Amino acid sequence: MVVHIGREVAKNMGVSFGGSLLRPHAFVMRRDGKLTEDGRKVQDAAEAAGAQLIEKGEMSQSALEAVKRPLIGFEDLVRRYNQAYEKTRSKSSNP
């Protein structure tokens, strides 16, 4: 959906769509408000992909893979989402 919107915006503005750079569960890149070592690697890869897009008009598959690689396992991700949901739900006046 996000990529589709990007393509449509580019089309409507009369510019070429350079591609998408999506980072799943980006919140995992930080701990205590600071980038983790893995977060820094992802940020560096994103900057490199952007430079490639500017210089070559496209981003390499290896740069895209470096940006989107999982930083935690699926089970841990689900656990974190469930904890956040329960925390929000417990604060809600409509349980």
Secondary structure, DSSP 8 states (H G I E B T S, - for coil): -HHHHHHHHHHHHT---------TTGGGGEETTEE-HHHHHHHHHHHHHHHHHHHHSS--HHHHHHHH--SS-HHHHHHHHHHHHHHHHHH-S--
